[in-house]
Amino acid sequence: MSGRLATGGRLIDRSRALEFTFDGRRLTGFAGDTLAAALLGAGEGLVGRSFKYHRPRGIVAYGPEEPNALLGIGRAGRFEPNARATQVDLSDGLEAESQNRWPSLAFDVGTLNGLAARVLPAGFYYKTFIHPRPFWKHLFEPVIRRAAGLGRAPRHRDDDTYEQVHAHVDVLVVGGGVAGLAAALAAGRAGARVMVVEQSAHWGGRAPVDGDPVDGRAPDQWLGQTLAALEEMENVRLIPRCAAVGVYDHGFVLAAERLTDHDPGAPGPRQRLWRIRAGRVVLAAGAIERPLAFPGNDLPGVMLASAVRDYLVNHAVFPGDRTVVVTNNDDAYHTALALVAAGLRVPAILDARAAPNGLLADAARAAGIRVLAGHGIAGVAGRQRVAGVKVCAVAGEGAVVEEIACEAVAMSGGWSPAVHLWSHCGGRVAWDADRAMFRPDPAHPPRGADGTAMVIPAGAANGRLSPAAALAEGTAAGTAAATGQDRIDGSDDPTGTDIAPVWMMPQGAGPALRAKAFLDFQNDVKVADVDLAAREGFESVEHTKRYTTLGMATDQGKLSNINGLAVLSQALHKDIPAVGTTTFRPPYVPVTLGTLAGEARGDLFQPVRATPMLGWHVEREAYMEPVGLWRRPYCYPAPGETHEVAVAREVNAVRQGVGILDASTLGKILVQGLDAGRFLDMLYTGAMSTLPVGRCRYGLMCSEQGFLIDDGVVARLSDDAWLCHTTTGGADRIHAHMEDWLQTEWWDWRVFTLNLTEQYAQVAVAGPRARDVLETLSGDIDLTAALPHMHWTHGTLAGIPARIFRISFSGELGFEVAVPAARGMDLWQALLRAGQGVGITPYGTEALHVLRAEKGFIMIGDETDGTVTPRDLGLEGMISKKKADFLGKRGMERSHLAAPDRWRLVGLRAADDSVLPEGAYVLDAGRTENGQRATQGRVTSTYWSPTLKRGIALALLRHGPDRMGQSVDVSRIGAAPIRATVVAPCQYDPDGGRMHG
Amino acid sequence: MAEVTVAPLTLPGMVTLKADLADARVAAAVRAACGQDVPARLGASLDAGGHGVLWMAPDELLLLVPDATATVAGLQGALAGLPHLAADVSDARMGFRLTGPGARAVLARLTPADLSAPGFGPGQVRRTRLAQVACAVWMTGPAPVDLVVMRSVAAYAAGLLQGAAAAEAVAPLG
């Protein structure tokens, strides 16, 4: 089993032992360990179960590519599922638990699935479980849910806080290895604003572990000197534990920084999302080692060769006493040499190549390591972890020539540049056959707004694997990025060209062995599954991915993609570039939701818009409802009053006395200029240019398609200025609509618009006593016959400069008073005092709705839904017949919009005077071609009318206005339809005597 | 934290003027209204008392003046016959003042605009976002930083600013 050496470990502090638990067992690691390193050091080889077959899984990798070690970390308000043990810094008292096992990690019922592997092939979701349907719901889905469940969602509110920070830099360097630090140094010396993000807690990338000299110096020496130089530069910021996760248009990059994950409970935010606008990105993200596909390659103890030496050199952790190295390239020899140097045994290096004879191979032989050229692995002995390997010739079908006892296997299938961030925003990759890797294609970079490349790849991310190439390319990329260049001349370094591609080991493996060679460890996708997908006709790599679930796990195929598509290309007898890669999408590594939310939680989740009188409403314990982002009073219940009773009281007050409504949320847009009248004639269906100064006119606005989008009262302020009221939700939208037309179509019209919604507080004063109340307030405004219905005036009211519009949405005598917003509360209080004697009553939005529905007035969003024309609503009179054109004119002339059998506005009265159900359909005889009940209309507004003491409703009904007095059936859920009579929309004061009074 | 203080900013009268900003009559009218020249793109021309004019858009200025009503009347008189719009917007916005060396860092948490020292300074204005709402930010001198948001979202903005100022902030790159 794995364990910890007595000495060594360049990143650990042996004087600081840290205790942690894994599935309740107390274990010990050292400061500087990741959780993965500490687990391996403590001999924990088994860390999880695979998704489909529940096979035992151990740690494979050292970085974010780890597919298996996904653990639940912490508890309660600090619990996080699916944490990658390789990316969790060990902290004292850390609690970790394995996932996807029941009842325990060692004895897992789900492994029975392994016996059933033959019935869970590729596409099993699609094939097996679709039919018969009831089985899916009652049998398959519950079983799969129980067995799957990679991690459970946290059930507690998150105890931590998160923040987001915007940064603007000339050069963003992704990756703090040799190439990245060299780029930062060059860019920093050129005077650029530079930010370097490194996903791990340490700088230098692979160089300190691999040990090859950098710029003629020992890697740690070079690293120390370089970091010292960078830290002296004020224009350079180095950020460790910060993963760049996505590259977007215009050089926008997201990066997630882990601030206190290594010290839970420390003050300050737990994570920080950097939102970076970068002039240029240097991609120095390195490369990811590929596994080899050989039978049994998923057993705990089989690891990536690079990971083995990372754990060994950085943490003094070894995977087992005896490690067999299996490779198709020179790089894995580093691992063998490092193991031997640490006093561990390497029984053999199995090299798939016929004649490995590079410097590293010579060094291995010189160190006494047995090198078996042309050999590979035909099987791995052991049930829960590696006990030995069965050696075979790579060229054959897998006949076992020798068995070698060992506790670990270090595998290397070559390296894949981390091209993800290059690809997020359109960069393409090209196949480099000499190195068997996809590299960034310099001919097709992700391009910025100016057409130049946003990203410059360097070093291993560019497929150049040696430290010398990383240094040269990094320096060149940093200089280029800082000086406005968008590309570099790549290095011609040959490192990596010694590879012999091996996509299945042994090459001639039959179905039995191919069914044991795993490509995607987390999702249990084997070579045989991809073969099967190909045989079933899945030729596209994207389709194969979805059919087999290859690369769909939380590691997003970092290990499996290239091997999988190579296997597919072989099965299809195509070249690898002809098959291509799947699409790389952000995020590169998972980002926790709290980080994406940032400050937007609790009270700051969303802005709440407040009118100047909101505080009064809240104090009065009004029942509030959201209207867009505004909060508006729905009603003001008196103590002990239900909402229904409160609404009825408010309606009655307006009908019989006087009520006031906070109407400040209504949109108010000033339109001014020599062409303003012409402009408004185009926007509204009616004529606004002919409106005299001092008058108001109700207007309808349509989209180009002829559908009603907004309504409101327009007041002409002066010769060249109009004030357009919009609906509460329409203010911003209609202002944008105006500017859209002005800026793109009628840019030469002399018109300016200004959204004045926030400048004014507005109060509707409605009811037969409205004038009495206003006249009680001191002022210079004549509100008698001098101000008829649909006129406006201005002056001073209660000492406040005010505009008074005589308009009515209730059908009663009505005024709307607009004052500067800062005086809104003064006006409100003055009105309440002035109306005390006549029982002035604040009313909310629900009373407003009832009042207008009694009058048959339409409400945008109730009677309209984007498919309704003014004609549908009986508002033909609002459509000018004189105007040559207006927005929507041609649209509403189209045959379907002008058809006589459209659903049109009527009133409905239930036979028993009850309130019809909201959203109910008016039923028709027969059924539709889909077998549904035919309909001929729908209820759009329905209320209890306290005025009429019965239910009232507005509805859209086929041929509606021609059917007055007819009976129709209105649907009810769970009950028989209810009879209703077609009546006029206006059910109260149809001749309008009250509002003109 | 002691590094940044967030306080309400008492705003003077405010007037929106929309017109052809290149027109000489507009320049003269603005100078007469607030004693300042029409600022260049993204510019703020303000005196020590906080009066002056902010550039808001290619055809829009925001004048900060002692008496908005008089200013509107003055502008309308001066610009008669020239296409323009002048309106009193003194009540449409609420202001905040950020005092202290961490002001830029606090704002970097909330706004996507580059408010680092190389990107933004005295004599400039930025119309940008404060988390989810619109804002305008300007500096009259080396410090402090002033900003306005629409009146209805003032409580939200205050919550954002207090929250962002409460924890230690990362200073933008110099």
Interface residues (C-beta under 8 A of the other chain):
Chain A: T161 E163 Q164 V165 H166 A167 H168 V169 R193 V194 M195 E234 N235 R237 P267 G268 P269 R272 R275 R277 E599 A600 D603 L604 Q606 P607 V608 R609 A610 T611 P612 W630 L670 Q672 G673 L674 A721 R750 F752 T753 L754 L756 E758 Q759 Y760 P820 A821 A822 R823
Chain B: T16 K18 A19 D59 P83 H84 L85 A87 D88 V89 S90 D91 A92 R93 A108 R109 L110 T111 P112 A113 D114 S116 P118 G119 A131 Q132 V133 M150 R151 S152 V153 A154 A155 Y156 G159 L160 G163 A164 A167 E168 A169 V170 P172 L173 G174
